């Protein structure tokens, strides 16, 4: 009888242990996004012979991870935690492809910010075009069996491709789904041609397309030399802050003015600042890090802009940070220079 009770107790404890493990570890088809950190950019961005500043520019991040049952429940009752369905986040690509896409977008962001900052500082810069990278391929399209993340497309139907727009413009002139194009691609240092059938895409309002995401492969050479150490951080939203940090190191002027400067926003090669996701979480992260200024995309005074959401969040958490709307790199630079 004693052995029977002992066995029963062991089984109950084992079942309870499995339930507890499941609550903390079982992956649900959701992701949780929450405020991350606001890290100084000095150790991340380095210009050879760059000048030092009294203040700091900061890279502001969001933390994202697969939801467990416990994390899901916690997110439902915690401010600025967001539950995102896996399908909505990944958009018909695998988690591995999504992570690879985020890293490629980070690389592209670094390149764009480099061009903007070096041109603004009137430093030496050379840009060479080497085709376009395949960032992701949609599920269920003919291209899925022909293209892979990381492929470099160098030509379409024999015509050289320098930028992503070259390919999208070429395909947009095709009128019928079912038509085919021949892409010349570079994969693992080998050149090959693949024939791709175009399909009607909902994202293009039914017009024919390939069903891939692209990033232009540019080789940017600068003097003085520049290095980034971003590790596994991905996404395009650090572009504005990278550009400000690079410019600050390139010039004698201390544009930080001794302030702790945070911000977010995708940047293009002309210095325009674009919308990003999760701005509310970034405001919370920057506030916790003690930042003084936060730059945020203004989107030409749109009523649904990142700035509007950032302002609402700032009011909600009663931060003393200055929330500054910007549409261009020069807006942020001019604001700092006028402090």
C-alpha positions as CSV (number, residue, x, y, z in Angstrom):
1,X,0.0,0.0,0.0
2,X,2.8,2.3,0.9
3,X,4.5,1.7,-2.5
4,X,1.3,2.3,-4.3
5,X,0.9,5.7,-2.6
6,X,4.5,6.5,-3.4
7,X,3.9,5.7,-7.1
8,X,0.7,7.7,-7.2
9,X,2.5,10.7,-5.6
10,X,5.3,10.4,-8.1
11,X,2.9,10.3,-11.0
12,X,1.0,13.3,-9.8
13,X,4.3,15.3,-9.3
14,X,5.5,14.2,-12.8
15,X,2.2,15.3,-14.4
16,X,2.3,18.6,-12.5
17,X,5.9,19.1,-13.6
18,X,5.0,18.5,-17.3
19,X,2.1,21.0,-17.0
20,X,4.4,23.6,-15.5
21,X,7.1,23.0,-18.2
22,X,4.3,23.2,-20.9
23,X,3.0,26.5,-19.5
24,X,6.5,28.1,-19.8
25,X,7.9,26.3,-22.8
26,X,5.1,25.1,-25.1
27,X,5.2,27.3,-28.3
28,X,1.9,28.9,-29.3
29,X,1.3,30.3,-32.8
30,X,1.8,33.9,-31.5
31,X,4.7,36.2,-31.0
32,X,5.0,38.6,-28.1
33,X,6.6,42.0,-28.7
34,X,7.6,44.3,-25.8
35,X,9.9,47.2,-25.0
36,X,13.5,46.4,-25.5
37,X,16.6,48.5,-24.7
38,X,18.1,51.8,-25.7
39,X,21.8,51.2,-26.2
40,X,24.6,53.8,-26.9
41,X,25.8,53.6,-30.5
42,X,29.4,54.4,-29.7
43,X,30.4,50.7,-29.3
44,X,28.3,49.7,-32.3
45,X,29.3,52.3,-34.9
46,X,32.9,53.3,-35.3
47,X,34.5,55.8,-37.8
48,X,38.3,55.6,-38.0
49,X,39.6,58.7,-36.2
50,X,36.1,59.7,-35.3
51,X,35.5,62.5,-32.8
52,X,34.0,61.8,-29.4
53,X,30.9,63.5,-27.9
54,X,29.7,64.4,-24.4
55,X,26.3,62.8,-25.0
56,X,25.2,59.6,-26.8
57,X,23.1,58.5,-29.7
58,X,21.1,55.4,-28.9
59,X,19.8,52.4,-30.8
60,X,16.3,51.6,-29.5
61,X,15.0,48.0,-29.8
62,X,11.9,45.9,-29.4
63,X,12.2,42.4,-27.9
64,X,10.2,39.8,-29.7
65,X,9.8,36.1,-29.0
66,X,7.5,33.1,-29.5
67,X,4.7,33.1,-27.0
68,X,4.3,30.3,-24.4
69,X,1.0,30.0,-22.5
70,X,2.4,31.9,-19.5
71,X,3.9,34.7,-21.6
72,X,0.6,34.9,-23.6
73,X,-1.4,35.4,-20.4
74,X,1.2,37.9,-19.0
75,X,1.0,39.9,-22.2
76,X,-2.8,40.3,-22.0
77,X,-2.4,42.2,-18.7
78,X,0.8,44.1,-19.2
79,X,1.0,47.5,-20.8
80,X,2.9,47.8,-24.0
81,X,3.1,44.1,-24.6
82,X,1.6,43.1,-27.9
83,X,0.4,39.7,-29.1
84,X,0.9,39.2,-32.8
85,X,-0.4,36.1,-34.6
86,X,2.4,34.1,-36.2
87,X,0.8,34.2,-39.6
88,X,0.5,38.0,-39.5
89,X,4.2,38.5,-38.5
90,X,5.8,35.9,-40.8
91,X,3.6,36.6,-43.9
92,X,4.0,33.1,-45.6
93,X,7.7,32.7,-44.8
94,X,9.4,30.6,-42.2
95,X,10.8,31.9,-38.9
96,X,14.3,31.3,-40.3
97,X,13.6,33.3,-43.4
98,X,12.0,36.1,-41.4
99,X,15.2,36.4,-39.2
100,X,17.3,36.4,-42.4
101,X,15.1,39.1,-43.9
102,X,15.5,41.2,-40.7
103,X,19.3,40.9,-40.9
104,X,19.4,41.9,-44.6
105,X,17.2,44.9,-43.8
106,X,19.6,45.9,-41.1
107,X,22.5,45.7,-43.5
108,X,20.6,47.8,-46.0
109,X,19.8,50.3,-43.2
110,X,23.5,50.6,-42.4
111,X,24.3,51.2,-46.0
112,X,21.6,53.9,-46.4
113,X,22.6,55.7,-43.3
114,X,26.3,55.6,-44.4
115,X,25.5,57.2,-47.7
116,X,23.3,60.0,-46.0
117,X,25.9,60.8,-43.3
118,X,29.0,60.8,-45.5
119,X,27.3,63.0,-48.1
120,X,26.1,65.4,-45.5
121,X,29.5,65.6,-43.9
122,X,31.1,66.0,-47.4
123,X,33.4,63.0,-46.9
124,X,34.6,60.6,-49.7
125,X,32.1,57.9,-50.8
126,X,31.8,55.6,-53.8
127,X,28.8,53.5,-54.6
128,X,28.9,50.4,-56.9
129,X,25.7,48.4,-57.8
130,X,25.9,44.6,-57.9
131,X,22.3,43.5,-58.5
132,X,19.6,42.8,-55.9
133,X,19.3,40.3,-53.1
134,X,16.3,38.0,-52.7
135,X,15.2,38.6,-49.1
136,X,12.2,36.3,-49.0
137,X,10.0,34.2,-51.3
138,X,6.2,33.8,-50.8
139,X,4.8,30.3,-50.3
140,X,2.9,28.7,-53.1
141,X,4.3,30.8,-56.0
142,X,6.3,29.3,-58.9
143,X,9.4,31.2,-57.7
144,X,9.4,29.3,-54.5
145,X,11.0,26.3,-56.2
146,X,13.5,28.4,-58.2
147,X,14.8,31.2,-55.9
148,X,16.3,31.2,-52.4
149,X,16.9,33.8,-49.7
150,X,20.3,35.3,-50.4
151,X,20.2,34.8,-54.2
152,X,21.6,37.8,-56.1
153,X,19.6,38.7,-59.3
154,X,21.9,40.4,-61.8
155,X,19.7,40.4,-64.9
156,X,16.2,39.8,-66.2
157,X,15.7,38.6,-69.8
158,X,19.3,39.6,-70.5
159,X,18.9,43.1,-69.2
160,X,21.2,44.2,-66.3
161,X,19.7,44.8,-62.9
162,X,21.3,47.3,-60.7
163,X,18.6,48.2,-58.2
164,X,15.4,46.6,-56.9
165,X,13.3,49.2,-58.8
166,X,14.9,48.0,-62.1
167,X,13.3,44.6,-61.6
168,X,10.0,45.7,-60.2
169,X,9.6,48.3,-63.0
170,X,10.4,45.6,-65.6
171,X,7.9,43.1,-64.2
172,X,5.2,45.8,-63.8
173,X,5.2,46.2,-67.6
174,X,4.1,42.6,-67.9
175,X,0.3,42.4,-68.4
176,X,-0.6,38.8,-67.9
177,X,-0.2,36.2,-65.2
178,X,1.3,33.1,-66.7
179,X,4.0,35.0,-68.6
180,X,7.5,34.0,-67.9
181,X,10.8,35.8,-67.3
182,X,14.3,34.6,-67.1
183,X,16.4,35.7,-64.2
184,X,20.2,35.5,-64.1
185,X,21.1,34.8,-60.5
186,X,24.3,34.4,-58.5
187,X,24.2,31.7,-55.8
188,X,27.2,30.6,-53.8
189,X,29.5,32.2,-56.4
190,X,27.9,30.3,-59.3
191,X,25.9,32.0,-62.1
192,X,22.7,30.4,-63.4
193,X,19.6,31.2,-65.3
194,X,16.1,30.4,-64.0
195,X,12.8,30.8,-65.7
196,X,10.0,32.2,-63.5
197,X,6.3,32.2,-64.2
198,X,4.5,35.3,-63.1
199,X,1.4,35.0,-60.9
200,X,-1.5,37.3,-60.0
201,X,-0.7,38.8,-56.6
202,X,-3.2,40.2,-54.1
203,X,-0.5,42.6,-52.8
204,X,-0.4,44.1,-56.4
205,X,-4.2,44.4,-56.7
206,X,-4.2,41.3,-58.9
207,X,-1.4,42.4,-61.3
208,X,1.3,39.8,-62.2
209,X,4.4,39.6,-60.1
210,X,7.1,37.2,-58.9
211,X,6.2,37.0,-55.2
212,X,9.6,38.0,-53.7
213,X,11.0,40.7,-51.4
214,X,14.2,42.4,-52.6
215,X,17.0,44.5,-51.4
216,X,19.5,46.3,-53.7
217,X,23.0,45.0,-53.4
218,X,25.3,48.0,-53.3
219,X,28.9,48.1,-52.4
220,X,29.6,51.4,-50.6
221,X,33.2,52.4,-50.1
222,X,34.0,55.3,-47.8
223,X,37.0,57.2,-46.4
224,X,37.5,57.3,-43.4
225,X,36.7,53.7,-42.8
226,X,33.4,52.7,-41.0
227,X,32.5,49.6,-39.1
228,X,29.2,48.3,-37.6
229,X,28.9,45.7,-34.7
230,X,25.2,45.1,-34.5
231,X,25.3,41.3,-33.9
232,X,22.0,39.6,-34.4
233,X,19.9,42.8,-34.2
234,X,17.8,43.1,-37.3
235,X,15.3,45.4,-39.1
236,X,15.5,48.8,-40.8
237,X,14.4,51.1,-38.0
238,X,17.8,52.2,-36.8
239,X,18.6,54.1,-40.0
240,X,18.1,57.6,-38.7
241,X,20.1,57.1,-35.5
242,X,22.9,55.4,-37.4
243,X,23.1,58.4,-39.8
244,X,23.2,60.8,-36.9
245,X,25.9,58.8,-35.0
246,X,28.1,58.5,-38.2
247,X,27.7,62.2,-38.9
248,X,28.6,63.1,-35.3
249,X,31.8,61.0,-35.5
250,X,32.8,62.5,-38.9
251,X,32.5,66.1,-37.9
252,X,34.2,68.2,-35.2
253,X,30.9,69.6,-34.0
254,X,29.3,67.7,-31.0
255,X,25.7,67.5,-32.2
256,X,24.7,65.6,-29.1
257,X,25.2,68.8,-27.1
258,X,25.7,66.5,-24.1
259,X,22.2,65.0,-24.4
260,X,21.1,61.4,-24.5
261,X,19.5,61.2,-27.9
262,X,17.2,58.4,-28.9
263,X,15.0,57.9,-32.0
264,X,13.7,55.6,-34.6
265,X,12.9,55.6,-38.3
266,X,13.9,53.9,-41.5
267,X,16.0,56.1,-43.8
268,X,16.4,56.0,-47.5
269,X,19.4,57.1,-49.6
270,X,18.0,60.6,-49.9
271,X,17.7,61.0,-46.2
272,X,13.9,60.7,-46.0
273,X,12.6,59.1,-42.8
274,X,10.0,56.4,-43.0
275,X,7.4,54.8,-40.7
276,X,8.3,51.9,-38.4
277,X,6.4,49.5,-36.2
278,X,6.3,49.3,-32.4
279,X,7.0,53.0,-31.8
280,X,5.1,52.9,-28.5
281,X,7.4,50.2,-27.1
282,X,10.4,52.2,-28.2
283,X,9.2,55.2,-26.3
284,X,8.9,53.1,-23.2
285,X,12.4,51.6,-23.6
286,X,13.9,55.1,-24.2
287,X,12.2,56.6,-21.2
288,X,13.5,53.7,-19.0
289,X,17.0,54.4,-20.3
290,X,16.8,58.0,-19.3
291,X,17.0,59.5,-22.8
292,X,16.4,63.3,-23.2
293,X,15.3,63.5,-26.9
294,X,13.4,61.0,-29.1
295,X,13.2,61.5,-32.9
296,X,10.2,59.9,-34.5
297,X,8.8,59.7,-38.1
298,X,6.3,62.5,-38.7
299,X,5.0,61.1,-42.1
300,X,4.2,64.6,-43.4
301,X,1.8,65.4,-40.5
302,X,-0.4,62.3,-41.1
303,X,-3.1,61.9,-38.5
304,X,-2.0,58.3,-38.0
305,X,1.7,58.9,-38.0
306,X,4.3,57.4,-35.7
307,X,4.6,60.8,-34.1
308,X,1.0,60.8,-33.1
309,X,1.3,57.3,-31.5
310,X,4.6,58.3,-29.9
311,X,3.0,61.5,-28.4
312,X,0.1,59.5,-27.0
313,X,2.5,57.0,-25.4
314,X,4.7,59.7,-24.0
315,X,1.7,61.4,-22.4
316,X,0.5,58.1,-21.0
317,X,3.8,57.2,-19.3
318,X,4.3,60.9,-18.4
319,X,7.9,61.0,-19.8
320,X,10.0,64.1,-19.7
321,X,11.6,63.2,-23.0
322,X,11.2,65.7,-25.9
323,X,9.3,63.9,-28.6
324,X,10.5,65.4,-31.9
325,X,8.7,64.8,-35.3
326,X,11.0,64.4,-38.3
327,X,10.5,63.8,-42.0
328,X,14.2,64.0,-43.1
329,X,17.7,63.5,-41.7
330,X,18.2,67.3,-41.9
331,X,15.2,67.9,-39.6
332,X,16.9,65.9,-36.8
333,X,20.3,67.3,-37.5
334,X,19.0,70.9,-37.5
335,X,17.1,70.3,-34.3
336,X,20.3,69.1,-32.5
337,X,22.4,71.9,-34.0
338,X,19.9,74.5,-32.7
339,X,19.9,73.2,-29.1
